[in-house]
């Protein structure tokens, strides 16, 4: 169970992301973003060692707000071999120094994301300890997605991040989110989709926006 502490972070998460986002190929802005934390959810690490968060951060610097999905993991020590996935380090008021990573490169996040998609691990509230997030929708009609110890290498492009899994399936993690009308469990998916994760978040004007965050593509 992830424990949510009411404490300080120096620098905070949005400050880290302000410098990191413009280095990503899927970043839509032309300069430094102005970010607002709009929503998201967490997953629990069964070992209790790694914090796992799927954050929606909205860039309000341009004429039209752009919401970004940023999966993050928080660790008490560096993740071996993941230096290029490091978003930055923070000083946590309770836990001390924390290393924040692009979670698509972290095997703990990938494993728990697959468990969420398959329905064996619940989404948890972003800011409340031990509370499920019932707004998160998921589905899976594919064969079991377990990687069998294989760690997929993420590939970033203009559209987001792709993780190819054994058996020919792939996870497409959408980064610059495109809101769609309708409830989260009925959002449109491409014909080749065999699973998904979707949720809602708060728009800058106070409206509730919704989108598919992750699409599972079949072989």
Steps between C-alpha positions, in 0.01 A plus 500: 500500500637841400495752786431858392697744716395862552847650481739704288686414180799706387487547208140396453378272222377775269832680532681183392263449208537859381860431402447140388192519276660716226764229450236244394416438131128502582511847661273739310622834637752742355672596825480438872155383612289653773360195676197429716442167671165389360450145627614143473516186712748268670583132498636305796836326489441161672848525653424844641826647372411701189248781472296479178301795370324575172480879500308722261677837481351774281715756320308828500774711339350500150168608347357150557578295813682170435459219756793258526505153653816448704544157661753543781674276749665615821790307648725527805809419289594522132353237266792315345538557126225762484705819507348636180150452644572714806264799521683639804551469874292652779537541874193349667415645840446154651679249276810702412658498156285347226591416141214567256497301175298490180299200610486340155866406562433352845420126511293540816265748333476291182414188701230676701358672192456159338329376816265800489414435135429134572285586801717342769618824663280805568566864424541702819416861579779743422492691828317280754659199673346155442207625291405351161448735205174381348514745209784308335370267229691202360441207268691208354390242244853382416684193626681550832738795473760383753850565369658188653788711627553676167539876546378688190711789377281810465506687170396865499366670189286799411183323617619358833677191631477143370598187695508179296408187695563131429241344272462801276290726721613853586408774745452844350530757781336820379687810620333812357144403588204567272176531699197315364130522587322231694559289811849355552385141442359587154771712345586410139785255436671404173387171337831330587467580871474202736508699823520846649526727805298823517409760759396861550670814630421862575524747212633853557145635474369256763344257252553125529700366206551135406736305274658165436842499668631162387395284205593132471553412134462143377736305279 
